[in-house]
Amino acid sequence: MATCPECDIEIQIDEIDLEELEVGDPWVCEGCASNLRLASLDPLEFDPEDEDEDEESDVDDDDETGDDDDDDDDGDDWDD
């Protein structure tokens, strides 16, 4: 059996659910309510879900900031 990477409690999954699981599927720990993602089927391992979300939001923040730098208020640069 797998353990939660956040609270180290044993994650119990019945055989029917185990047959339907795929790597990347979400799972909620019954012990600490952490959102997890299935990292591996053999051996059965879970990773915290929030690691991927933080990386994606950092990239989005950088893109928004970069767009503002390209704006030119006077617009006269091309008419010289």
OpenMM code with the backbone's topology and positions (N, CA, C; nanometers):
from openmm import Vec3, app, unit

residues = "MET ALA THR CYS PRO GLU CYS ASP ILE GLU ILE GLN ILE ASP GLU ILE ASP LEU GLU GLU LEU GLU VAL GLY ASP PRO TRP VAL CYS GLU GLY CYS ALA SER ASN LEU ARG LEU ALA SER LEU ASP PRO LEU GLU PHE ASP PRO GLU ASP GLU ASP GLU ASP GLU GLU SER ASP VAL ASP ASP ASP ASP GLU THR GLY ASP ASP ASP ASP ASP ASP ASP ASP GLY ASP ASP TRP ASP ASP".split()
positions = [
    Vec3(0.0823, -0.1195, 0.0000),
    Vec3(0.0000, 0.0000, 0.0000),
    Vec3(0.0863, 0.1254, 0.0000),
    Vec3(0.0286, 0.2335, -0.0480),
    Vec3(0.0976, 0.3623, -0.0548),
    Vec3(0.0706, 0.4424, 0.0717),
    Vec3(0.1568, 0.5422, 0.0944),
    Vec3(0.1360, 0.6336, 0.2055),
    Vec3(0.1254, 0.7759, 0.1513),
    Vec3(0.0552, 0.8592, 0.2262),
    Vec3(0.0390, 0.9994, 0.1883),
    Vec3(0.1725, 1.0713, 0.2084),
    Vec3(0.2196, 1.1465, 0.1072),
    Vec3(0.3457, 1.2188, 0.1216),
    Vec3(0.3373, 1.3360, 0.2202),
    Vec3(0.2166, 1.3760, 0.2584),
    Vec3(0.1984, 1.4879, 0.3500),
    Vec3(0.1916, 1.4428, 0.4956),
    Vec3(0.1125, 1.3380, 0.5239),
    Vec3(0.0904, 1.2974, 0.6630),
    Vec3(0.1386, 1.1558, 0.6937),
    Vec3(0.1879, 1.0837, 0.5945),
    Vec3(0.2417, 0.9478, 0.6083),
    Vec3(0.1393, 0.8435, 0.6529),
    Vec3(0.0104, 0.8724, 0.6406),
    Vec3(-0.0913, 0.7732, 0.6713),
    Vec3(-0.1011, 0.6759, 0.5539),
    Vec3(-0.1337, 0.5512, 0.5817),
    Vec3(-0.1479, 0.4523, 0.4754),
    Vec3(-0.2741, 0.4804, 0.3953),
    Vec3(-0.2610, 0.4867, 0.2632),
    Vec3(-0.3747, 0.5104, 0.1745),
    Vec3(-0.4308, 0.3751, 0.1333),
    Vec3(-0.5550, 0.3525, 0.1688),
    Vec3(-0.6198, 0.2261, 0.1360),
    Vec3(-0.7100, 0.2453, 0.0152),
    Vec3(-0.6870, 0.1638, -0.0871),
    Vec3(-0.7638, 0.1715, -0.2107),
    Vec3(-0.8178, 0.0329, -0.2397),
    Vec3(-0.9495, 0.0226, -0.2611),
    Vec3(-1.0042, -0.1102, -0.2911),
    Vec3(-0.9631, -0.1520, -0.4319),
    Vec3(-0.9728, -0.2813, -0.4582),
    Vec3(-0.9222, -0.3379, -0.5836),
    Vec3(-0.9931, -0.2810, -0.7067),
    Vec3(-1.1209, -0.2520, -0.6952),
    Vec3(-1.1959, -0.1978, -0.8099),
    Vec3(-1.1425, -0.0599, -0.8462),
    Vec3(-1.1210, 0.0266, -0.7465),
    Vec3(-1.0651, 0.1591, -0.7738),
    Vec3(-0.9235, 0.1477, -0.8285),
    Vec3(-0.8461, 0.0559, -0.7751),
    Vec3(-0.7069, 0.0384, -0.8180),
    Vec3(-0.6988, -0.0002, -0.9655),
    Vec3(-0.7920, -0.0829, -1.0119),
    Vec3(-0.7931, -0.1247, -1.1524),
    Vec3(-0.8238, -0.0075, -1.2457),
    Vec3(-0.8992, 0.0909, -1.1969),
    Vec3(-0.9396, 0.2038, -1.2818),
    Vec3(-0.8420, 0.3212, -1.2770),
    Vec3(-0.7506, 0.3219, -1.1795),
    Vec3(-0.6582, 0.4343, -1.1640),
    Vec3(-0.5542, 0.4384, -1.2752),
    Vec3(-0.5162, 0.5601, -1.3120),
    Vec3(-0.4079, 0.5834, -1.4075),
    Vec3(-0.3140, 0.6867, -1.3482),
    Vec3(-0.1880, 0.6837, -1.3896),
    Vec3(-0.0905, 0.7822, -1.3426),
    Vec3(-0.1420, 0.9218, -1.3754),
    Vec3(-0.1358, 1.0107, -1.2760),
    Vec3(-0.1835, 1.1470, -1.2920),
    Vec3(-0.3231, 1.1693, -1.2367),
    Vec3(-0.3938, 1.0618, -1.2022),
    Vec3(-0.5286, 1.0760, -1.1471),
    Vec3(-0.5240, 1.1442, -1.0113),
    Vec3(-0.6250, 1.2262, -0.9821),
    Vec3(-0.6306, 1.2936, -0.8511),
    Vec3(-0.6782, 1.1981, -0.7429),
    Vec3(-0.6381, 1.2260, -0.6202),
    Vec3(-0.6804, 1.1483, -0.5043),
    Vec3(-0.6762, 1.2408, -0.3836),
    Vec3(-0.7698, 1.2234, -0.2902),
    Vec3(-0.7725, 1.3035, -0.1678),
    Vec3(-0.7405, 1.2115, -0.0509),
    Vec3(-0.6413, 1.2499, 0.0279),
    Vec3(-0.6022, 1.1724, 0.1454),
    Vec3(-0.7135, 1.1801, 0.2494),
    Vec3(-0.7548, 1.0648, 0.2993),
    Vec3(-0.8593, 1.0620, 0.4011),
    Vec3(-0.8071, 1.1087, 0.5368),
    Vec3(-0.6761, 1.1041, 0.5572),
    Vec3(-0.6189, 1.1427, 0.6850),
    Vec3(-0.6015, 1.2924, 0.7024),
    Vec3(-0.5517, 1.3613, 0.5973),
    Vec3(-0.5215, 1.5049, 0.6102),
    Vec3(-0.5929, 1.5901, 0.5057),
    Vec3(-0.6691, 1.5273, 0.4172),
    Vec3(-0.7456, 1.5953, 0.3120),
    Vec3(-0.6572, 1.6648, 0.2083),
    Vec3(-0.5317, 1.6229, 0.1968),
    Vec3(-0.4432, 1.6791, 0.0948),
    Vec3(-0.4839, 1.6299, -0.0432),
    Vec3(-0.4734, 1.7185, -0.1417),
    Vec3(-0.4963, 1.6793, -0.2803),
    Vec3(-0.3687, 1.6166, -0.3332),
    Vec3(-0.3822, 1.4939, -0.3839),
    Vec3(-0.2672, 1.4182, -0.4325),
    Vec3(-0.2884, 1.3809, -0.5782),
    Vec3(-0.1802, 1.3423, -0.6436),
    Vec3(-0.1836, 1.2871, -0.7792),
    Vec3(-0.1113, 1.1529, -0.7760),
    Vec3(-0.1669, 1.0556, -0.8480),
    Vec3(-0.1042, 0.9249, -0.8567),
    Vec3(0.0246, 0.9379, -0.9373),
    Vec3(0.1368, 0.9070, -0.8738),
    Vec3(0.2669, 0.9209, -0.9392),
    Vec3(0.3108, 0.7918, -1.0057),
    Vec3(0.2721, 0.6775, -0.9474),
    Vec3(0.3180, 0.5493, -0.9993),
    Vec3(0.2197, 0.4399, -0.9579),
    Vec3(0.1983, 0.3427, -1.0461),
    Vec3(0.1124, 0.2297, -1.0140),
    Vec3(0.1897, 0.1145, -0.9525),
    Vec3(0.3144, 0.0967, -0.9903),
    Vec3(0.3947, -0.0145, -0.9393),
    Vec3(0.5375, 0.0324, -0.9185),
    Vec3(0.5729, 0.0692, -0.7980),
    Vec3(0.4944, 0.0648, -0.6745),
    Vec3(0.3933, 0.1786, -0.6700),
    Vec3(0.2868, 0.1585, -0.5925),
    Vec3(0.1822, 0.2575, -0.5783),
    Vec3(0.2354, 0.3758, -0.4983),
    Vec3(0.2421, 0.4948, -0.5638),
    Vec3(0.2949, 0.6151, -0.4985),
    Vec3(0.2116, 0.7367, -0.5383),
    Vec3(0.2006, 0.8295, -0.4441),
    Vec3(0.1287, 0.9541, -0.4672),
    Vec3(0.2216, 1.0716, -0.4434),
    Vec3(0.1995, 1.1804, -0.5178),
    Vec3(0.2720, 1.3067, -0.4995),
    Vec3(0.1715, 1.4144, -0.4610),
    Vec3(0.2160, 1.5154, -0.3879),
    Vec3(0.1256, 1.6284, -0.3595),
    Vec3(0.0863, 1.6973, -0.4893),
    Vec3(-0.0387, 1.7338, -0.5033),
    Vec3(-0.0877, 1.7952, -0.6265),
    Vec3(-0.0411, 1.9387, -0.6424),
    Vec3(-0.0252, 2.0126, -0.5323),
    Vec3(0.0001, 2.1558, -0.5404),
    Vec3(0.1349, 2.1922, -0.6004),
    Vec3(0.2304, 2.1028, -0.6110),
    Vec3(0.3612, 2.1361, -0.6694),
    Vec3(0.3459, 2.1786, -0.8147),
    Vec3(0.2686, 2.1052, -0.8940),
    Vec3(0.2505, 2.1395, -1.0346),
    Vec3(0.1731, 2.2696, -1.0504),
    Vec3(0.0723, 2.2927, -0.9666),
    Vec3(-0.0066, 2.4144, -0.9780),
    Vec3(0.0764, 2.5385, -0.9498),
    Vec3(0.1677, 2.5332, -0.8515),
    Vec3(0.2512, 2.6478, -0.8196),
    Vec3(0.3411, 2.6840, -0.9369),
    Vec3(0.3990, 2.5835, -1.0025),
    Vec3(0.4873, 2.6102, -1.1155),
    Vec3(0.4104, 2.6746, -1.2293),
    Vec3(0.2877, 2.6273, -1.2561),
    Vec3(0.2083, 2.6832, -1.3644),
    Vec3(0.1683, 2.8268, -1.3354),
    Vec3(0.1309, 2.8574, -1.2117),
    Vec3(0.0890, 2.9933, -1.1804),
    Vec3(0.2067, 3.0898, -1.1853),
    Vec3(0.3274, 3.0455, -1.1517),
    Vec3(0.4454, 3.1304, -1.1624),
    Vec3(0.4707, 3.1679, -1.3075),
    Vec3(0.4549, 3.0741, -1.3990),
    Vec3(0.4754, 3.1006, -1.5407),
    Vec3(0.3714, 3.1997, -1.5893),
    Vec3(0.2463, 3.1835, -1.5486),
    Vec3(0.1411, 3.2744, -1.5901),
    Vec3(0.1682, 3.4165, -1.5411),
    Vec3(0.2150, 3.4312, -1.4177),
    Vec3(0.2453, 3.5635, -1.3634),
    Vec3(0.3551, 3.6315, -1.4429),
    Vec3(0.4578, 3.5578, -1.4824),
    Vec3(0.5680, 3.6144, -1.5589),
    Vec3(0.5204, 3.6609, -1.6961),
    Vec3(0.4317, 3.5840, -1.7592),
    Vec3(0.3818, 3.6215, -1.8907),
    Vec3(0.3033, 3.7520, -1.8848),
    Vec3(0.2205, 3.7683, -1.7820),
    Vec3(0.1411, 3.8891, -1.7709),
    Vec3(0.2298, 4.0112, -1.7515),
    Vec3(0.3334, 3.9983, -1.6715),
    Vec3(0.4247, 4.1084, -1.6458),
    Vec3(0.5014, 4.1440, -1.7724),
    Vec3(0.5421, 4.0445, -1.8494),
    Vec3(0.6180, 4.0682, -1.9718),
    Vec3(0.5369, 4.1429, -2.0754),
    Vec3(0.4053, 4.1195, -2.0809),
    Vec3(0.3217, 4.1879, -2.1782),
    Vec3(0.3138, 4.3374, -2.1503),
    Vec3(0.3142, 4.3773, -2.0240),
    Vec3(0.3039, 4.5181, -1.9891),
    Vec3(0.4271, 4.5971, -2.0318),
    Vec3(0.5436, 4.5336, -2.0346),
    Vec3(0.6667, 4.6023, -2.0718),
    Vec3(0.6692, 4.6387, -2.2197),
    Vec3(0.5945, 4.5671, -2.3028),
    Vec3(0.5955, 4.5920, -2.4464),
    Vec3(0.5067, 4.7086, -2.4864),
    Vec3(0.4180, 4.7519, -2.3981),
    Vec3(0.3278, 4.8622, -2.4314),
    Vec3(0.4054, 4.9933, -2.4375),
    Vec3(0.3789, 5.0718, -2.5412),
    Vec3(0.4457, 5.2003, -2.5584),
    Vec3(0.3380, 5.3083, -2.5581),
    Vec3(0.3474, 5.3999, -2.4651),
    Vec3(0.2440, 5.5017, -2.4480),
    Vec3(0.2464, 5.6076, -2.5568),
    Vec3(0.3676, 5.6514, -2.6027),
    Vec3(0.3710, 5.7611, -2.6983),
    Vec3(0.3526, 5.7157, -2.8429),
    Vec3(0.3930, 5.5945, -2.8797),
    Vec3(0.3704, 5.5405, -3.0122),
    Vec3(0.4457, 5.6099, -3.1232),
    Vec3(0.5415, 5.6999, -3.0941),
    Vec3(0.6132, 5.7755, -3.1953),
    Vec3(0.7398, 5.7062, -3.2444),
    Vec3(0.7754, 5.5926, -3.1871),
    Vec3(0.9015, 5.5285, -3.2213),
    Vec3(0.9075, 5.4849, -3.3669),
    Vec3(0.7963, 5.4499, -3.4284),
    Vec3(0.7980, 5.3976, -3.5645),
    Vec3(0.7859, 5.5102, -3.6690),
    Vec3(0.7540, 5.6282, -3.6283),
    Vec3(0.7338, 5.7371, -3.7236),
    Vec3(0.8599, 5.8203, -3.7505),
    Vec3(0.9727, 5.7902, -3.6889),
    Vec3(1.0953, 5.8704, -3.7040),
    Vec3(1.1498, 5.8671, -3.8418),
] * unit.nanometer
topology = app.Topology()
chain = topology.addChain("A")
for resn in residues:
    res = topology.addResidue(resn, chain)
    for name in ("N", "CA", "C"):
        topology.addAtom(name, app.Element.getBySymbol(name[0]), res)
